[in-house]
Amino acid sequence: MSQPQPIDPRYVSRPQAPPKRKRRNWFLRTVGLIVLLFILMLVCVPLYAWSRIDKVDAMPAGKRPAETPGTTYLMVGSDDREDLTPAERAKLHVGNKNYGPQRTDTIMLMHVPESGPTVLISIPRDSAVEIPGIRGESKINAAFNKGPATLIETIENATHLRIDHYVNVGFGGFASIIDSVGGIKMCLPKAMKDKQAHINLPAGCQKLNGVNALGYVRSRHADNKNDFGRVERQREMVGAVAAKASSPSTFLNPIRYYNVATKGVDALTVDKGMGLTDFGRFALGMRSVSGGKGVMMTVPIGDENYELGNGRGVAVKWDKKKALALFNALKADNTTSLKSS
């Protein structure tokens, strides 16, 4: 019987390892899909949020100041509570929805130049101005009672600066935005207690939620600075919110990004002429100011205790010469010479 022949090892088949190229291609496709989904999220979420924003006829009719280089936005923080539920009004301490004429606690102008630093200007709501349809001087807050078009016309008459776009944030939207970014850190030089604003905050650095942040920016009695202290805190808060909302921690967190983009839109109102690009420019301007690259200031004041007459109380009178120089600089799109104050 013949013996089996030994098998030549050269002809023995060995198991082949899977091609490394296929593994690499699978990994690259997965990474590419993740990047694509991330980009779609960055694009689609703002588009969805933009579709939900209310748009109104805010611009006045008739003769207006000429268009100027750059873009000027009017931003108001109103006490509009019409869309808030009774539970939300109780939580925010803003009272009943049947409160009479709408008012504004915040009036700001932001000028985004074609080149140079962005400028954010606070206008005290007690500023003495001429309001169309009202004889004599009144507080500028009364103009908003007659609607955004009257407020814009009032500001344009007082500044001779054309307002290009209008942005209104209500109580609920403001608080929602604060909560959507996980609260805002504020450092208080001293404790703040104001029963009317429903705040009792200790001195030092602390994180404020939406309710406390709303009280913080609305308070007029906690620091004995009346409207001036409030506009300083408003600018500080607006800058902090813009900085956190545009930080990498927001963009890289899909849940936070979605919340930031959508939480406050139901209480946000803009003019009908504003497009998504205009709103994007507004957001970039806010980011620039919050990042220290812009200028924050209040309209120059000449008299803090100006008597309006006719029983209309005491108002704030602008320093006419300095205010005119400020608004002329904005009309000329020359913001490089302006400094924060």
Residue, then its C-alpha position, 0 to 999 in steps of 0.5 A: m500500500s502506497q504511502p500518502q505524499p506530503i503536501d507541499p506547503r507552497y500550495v496550502s491556502r491560507p485565510q486572507a485578512p479583509p482588505k484594509r481599504k474597505r475598512r478605511n472607506w467605511f470609516l470615511r463614509t461614516v465620518g462624512l455622513i456625520v459631518l453632512l448631518f451636522i451641516l444640515m442641522l446648522v442650516c435647517v434649524p435656523l430656517y425652521a426657527w425663522s419660519r416661526i418668527d412673527k413679522v409686522d409692518a413696522m416701518p413708518a409711511g411718509k418722508r424718512p431720513a435718507e438711507t445710509p451706509g451700514t445697517t441700523y437696527l432698532m431693538v426693543g424689549s417689550d412687556d408684551r404678555e399676550d401669548l403667555t399662559p396664566a402659569e407663565r405670567a405668574k412664573l415671570h411675575v409680569g401680571n395679567k395680560n389685560y394690562g393696558p397699552q404695551r410698553t417697552d423696558t428696553i430701547m437700543l439702536m445697533h449700527v452695523p457698519e460696512s467696516g469698523p466696530t459695531v455700535l450698540i446704543s441704549i436709549p433711556r425709556d424716559s428720554a424726552v422727545e417729540i412724538p407724532g400726534i402728541r403735543g409737546e414733549s413726552k417720554i419716548n416710551a409713550a411712542f411705543n404705546k402707539g405701535p412700532a411705526t410711531l416709535i421708529e418715526t419718533i427716533e428717526n425725527a430725534t436722531h435724523l438716522r434711518i432705521d433699517h430694521y426692527v426687532n422686538v423680544g417679549f418677556g417670555g422669549f427673553a426668559s426662554i433664551i436665557d434658559s436655553v443656553g443654560g443660564i447666564k453668569m453675572c457678577l454683582p458688585k453688591a446684593m440686589k433686592d427689588k420687590q417690584a422686579h421680584i429679585n433678591l440676589p446676593a453679591g458676587c458671581q452667580k448663574l441667573n436663570g430666565v426668571n432672575a435674569l428678567g428681573y435683573v434687567r428690569s429692576r429700577h430700584a435695586d442700585n439707585k441708578n434708576d434707568f441708567g443702571r438698568v440700561e447698563r445691565q441690559r447691555e451687559m446681559v445682551g452681550a453675555v447672551a450673544a456670547k454664550a449663544s454663539s459659543p462653540s459649546t452651543f454649536l457642538n451641542p445639537i440639543r442646546y443649538y436647537n433650543v437656542a434657535t427655537k425657544g424664543v422665536d414665538a415671542l420674537t417679532v421683526d419687520k416684514g422687510m427683514g430677510l434671513t440674511d438681515f437677521g444673520r447680520f443682526a446676530l453677527g453684530m450682537r456677537s461682535v459687540s459681546g466679544g469686545k470688538g464693538v462699542m457699547m454706550t448710552v445716548p449722551i445725557g444733558d439733564e437727568n431731571y428734566e421737567l416735561g410740564n403739563g403734569r407729565g413728570v420728570a424725564v431725561k434730556w439728551d445732550k443735544k450737541k453730543a447726541l447730534a455728533l454721535f448720530n452724525a457719525l453713524k450716518a456717515d458710517n464712521t464708528t472708529s472714533l466712538k468709545s464705549s461709555 
